[in-house]
Amino acid sequence: MCQMSIVLEQDGKEELIQENATLLEVTKDGLMVSALFEEPRLIPKASVRAIDFLHGKVTVTKTKGTV
């Protein structure tokens, strides 16, 4: 099974949002992240910046114009 870490990049810093994510869905409100045995988590007003398959990392950023 391939699980990814979801990292939020903001102001040049990275914050780990979710380890062992099994699903990332784009919704009208942002990104919905799911992991085994945990409730899905919404990252509001976010978009995917990069996916590093080699290191199992998805980097997301807040959509411009949001806080």
Secondary structure, 3 states (H helix, E strand, C coil): CCCEEEEEEECCEEEEEEEEEEEEEEECCEEEEEECCCCCEEEECEEEEEEECCCCEEEEEECCCCC
